[in-house]
Amino acid sequence: MDRGGNPARLRVSTMRRDSPTEFDFRPEAEERAAMAEQLGLLGLRKARLAGRLSPEAGGAYRLTAELGATVVQPCVVTLDPVTTRIDEPLNRVFRPAAQIAEPDPGSEIEVPEEEEDELPDVIDLASILTEALSLALPPYPRSEGAEAAAEQSSQIIDAAEAEEQDRESRPNPFAGLAGLRDQLSKDEKDEK
């Protein structure tokens, strides 16, 4: 917690180095509404980030937490609201900048097995929750009626394509009239 009493902001200089710092961050309705808007959600009914920041060698801290949220997104087919429950584990390491190796220019970079961030002065749990939630959201939420709507849409498209093919395969009525005119003109010439 920072000196202002904000439970979403943990000041690193006040955290203990001999034991983990426990946290249980549950954003209030206003914060959830702002997060929902930022993430393009219809709603964020519940959100929680609970876990601990454990001290590690060299001044680093390991964040182990559980993200829990109930989100409402628009269906990609019908735009109906789709409610999804998200429960995800989080594991990140915050290291002092001196411990994070900078790659040589032009060299290949190996992606570390765990996510590492530079240790800030203040660890912002609201930002961590928002970032983790953005990565955990279903990319293509579908409502219960989405399959039926997609099937109906597919049938309409198939029927339109079949009608277009049928239209292309039918002879042009004006081409038939032109042929009749040419035949009549030929018959008139033959009679003369």
C-alpha positions as CSV (number, residue, x, y, z in Angstrom):
1,M,0.0,0.0,0.0
2,D,1.3,3.5,-0.8
3,R,1.4,6.2,1.8
4,G,-1.9,7.6,0.5
5,G,-3.6,4.3,1.5
6,N,-4.3,3.1,-2.0
7,P,-4.4,-0.8,-1.9
8,A,-3.7,-1.0,-5.6
9,R,-0.3,0.7,-5.3
10,L,2.5,-1.1,-3.4
11,R,5.5,1.1,-2.7
12,V,8.6,-1.1,-3.1
13,S,10.6,0.8,-0.5
14,T,8.1,0.0,2.2
15,M,7.8,-3.7,1.4
16,R,9.6,-6.2,3.7
17,R,12.6,-8.1,2.4
18,D,12.3,-10.9,4.9
19,S,8.7,-12.0,4.2
20,P,6.1,-11.9,1.4
21,T,3.8,-9.0,1.0
22,E,0.2,-10.3,0.6
23,F,-2.4,-8.5,-1.4
24,D,-6.1,-8.9,-2.3
25,F,-7.0,-6.1,-4.7
26,R,-10.7,-5.8,-5.7
27,P,-11.4,-2.7,-7.7
28,E,-14.5,-0.7,-6.9
29,A,-17.3,-0.1,-9.4
30,E,-15.8,3.1,-10.8
31,E,-12.4,1.4,-11.3
32,R,-14.1,-1.6,-13.0
33,A,-16.1,0.7,-15.3
34,A,-12.9,2.5,-16.3
35,M,-11.1,-0.9,-16.9
36,A,-14.1,-2.1,-18.9
37,E,-14.0,1.0,-21.1
38,Q,-10.3,0.6,-21.6
39,L,-10.6,-3.0,-22.7
40,G,-13.7,-2.5,-24.9
41,L,-16.0,-4.5,-22.6
42,L,-19.7,-4.1,-22.2
43,G,-19.1,-4.7,-18.5
44,L,-16.8,-5.9,-15.8
45,R,-19.0,-7.3,-13.0
46,K,-16.2,-8.7,-10.8
47,A,-12.5,-8.4,-10.7
48,R,-9.9,-9.6,-8.2
49,L,-6.1,-9.9,-8.1
50,A,-5.0,-11.8,-5.0
51,G,-1.6,-13.1,-4.2
52,R,1.8,-12.2,-2.9
53,L,5.0,-10.4,-3.8
54,S,7.9,-12.6,-2.4
55,P,11.4,-11.1,-2.1
56,E,14.2,-12.8,-4.1
57,A,17.9,-12.4,-4.3
58,G,19.3,-9.2,-5.6
59,G,16.4,-7.0,-4.7
60,A,13.9,-8.7,-7.0
61,Y,10.3,-9.6,-6.2
62,R,8.2,-12.5,-7.5
63,L,4.5,-11.9,-8.0
64,T,2.4,-15.0,-7.8
65,A,-1.3,-14.3,-8.0
66,E,-4.7,-15.4,-9.2
67,L,-6.8,-13.2,-11.5
68,G,-10.5,-13.6,-11.2
69,A,-13.0,-11.7,-13.3
70,T,-16.5,-11.8,-14.7
71,V,-16.6,-9.9,-18.0
72,V,-19.3,-9.1,-20.5
73,Q,-18.3,-8.8,-24.2
74,P,-20.3,-8.4,-27.4
75,C,-20.8,-11.5,-29.4
76,V,-18.7,-11.4,-32.6
77,V,-21.7,-12.7,-34.6
78,T,-24.9,-11.3,-33.0
79,L,-23.5,-8.5,-30.8
80,D,-25.5,-9.9,-28.0
81,P,-23.8,-9.7,-24.5
82,V,-21.7,-12.7,-23.6
83,T,-20.7,-13.2,-20.0
84,T,-17.5,-15.1,-19.3
85,R,-15.8,-16.1,-16.1
86,I,-12.0,-15.8,-16.2
87,D,-9.7,-17.5,-13.6
88,E,-6.0,-17.2,-14.5
89,P,-2.8,-17.7,-12.5
90,L,-0.1,-15.0,-12.8
91,N,3.6,-15.3,-12.3
92,R,5.9,-12.4,-12.9
93,V,9.3,-11.3,-11.6
94,F,10.2,-7.7,-11.0
95,R,14.0,-7.2,-11.1
96,P,16.1,-4.1,-10.6
97,A,17.1,-2.6,-13.9
98,A,20.8,-3.6,-13.4
99,Q,19.8,-7.3,-13.4
100,I,17.9,-7.2,-16.7
101,A,20.4,-7.9,-19.5
102,E,20.2,-5.7,-22.5
103,P,20.8,-7.6,-25.8
104,D,23.6,-6.7,-28.1
105,P,22.4,-4.9,-31.2
106,G,21.7,-7.3,-34.0
107,S,21.9,-10.4,-31.7
108,E,19.2,-13.0,-31.4
109,I,17.1,-12.6,-28.3
110,E,15.9,-15.6,-26.3
111,V,12.5,-15.1,-24.7
112,P,12.7,-15.9,-21.0
113,E,10.5,-18.7,-19.6
114,E,8.9,-16.3,-17.2
115,E,7.8,-12.7,-17.6
116,E,10.4,-10.3,-16.2
117,D,9.8,-6.6,-15.7
118,E,11.9,-3.8,-14.4
119,L,11.2,-3.2,-10.7
120,P,9.4,0.1,-10.4
121,D,9.2,2.4,-7.3
122,V,5.5,1.5,-7.0
123,I,3.9,-1.8,-8.2
124,D,0.5,-0.8,-9.6
125,L,-1.9,-3.8,-9.1
126,A,-4.6,-2.1,-11.1
127,S,-2.3,-2.0,-14.1
128,I,-1.2,-5.6,-13.6
129,L,-4.9,-6.7,-13.3
130,T,-5.9,-4.8,-16.5
131,E,-2.9,-6.1,-18.5
132,A,-3.5,-9.7,-17.4
133,L,-7.2,-9.4,-18.1
134,S,-6.6,-8.1,-21.6
135,L,-4.5,-11.1,-22.3
136,A,-7.0,-13.6,-20.8
137,L,-10.1,-12.3,-22.7
138,P,-11.7,-14.6,-25.2
139,P,-10.8,-13.2,-28.6
140,Y,-14.1,-14.3,-30.3
141,P,-16.9,-14.5,-27.7
142,R,-20.0,-16.1,-29.0
143,S,-23.5,-16.1,-27.6
144,E,-25.8,-19.1,-27.4
145,G,-27.7,-17.9,-30.5
146,A,-24.5,-17.2,-32.5
147,E,-24.3,-20.6,-34.1
148,A,-27.9,-20.4,-35.3
149,A,-27.4,-16.9,-36.6
150,A,-24.2,-17.9,-38.3
151,E,-25.9,-20.9,-39.9
152,Q,-28.8,-18.7,-41.0
153,S,-26.4,-16.1,-42.4
154,S,-24.5,-18.9,-44.2
155,Q,-27.7,-20.2,-45.7
156,I,-28.7,-16.7,-47.0
157,I,-25.3,-16.3,-48.6
158,D,-25.5,-19.8,-50.2
159,A,-29.0,-19.0,-51.5
160,A,-27.7,-15.6,-52.9
161,E,-24.8,-17.3,-54.6
162,A,-27.0,-20.1,-56.1
163,E,-29.4,-17.4,-57.4
164,E,-26.5,-15.5,-59.0
165,Q,-25.1,-18.7,-60.6
166,D,-28.6,-19.5,-61.9
167,R,-29.0,-16.0,-63.3
168,E,-25.6,-16.3,-65.1
169,S,-26.5,-19.7,-66.6
170,R,-29.9,-18.6,-68.0
171,P,-29.8,-17.1,-71.5
172,N,-30.3,-13.4,-71.8
173,P,-33.9,-12.8,-73.0
174,F,-32.6,-9.8,-75.1
175,A,-30.1,-12.0,-76.7
176,G,-33.0,-14.3,-77.8
177,L,-34.9,-11.3,-79.2
178,A,-31.8,-10.2,-81.1
179,G,-31.5,-13.7,-82.6
180,L,-35.2,-13.6,-83.6
181,R,-34.7,-10.2,-85.2
182,D,-31.7,-11.4,-87.1
183,Q,-33.7,-14.5,-88.3
184,L,-36.6,-12.3,-89.4
185,S,-34.2,-9.9,-91.3
186,K,-32.6,-12.9,-93.0
187,D,-36.1,-14.3,-93.9
188,E,-37.1,-11.0,-95.4
189,K,-33.9,-10.8,-97.5
190,D,-34.5,-14.4,-98.7
191,E,-38.1,-13.5,-99.8
192,K,-36.9,-10.6,-102.0
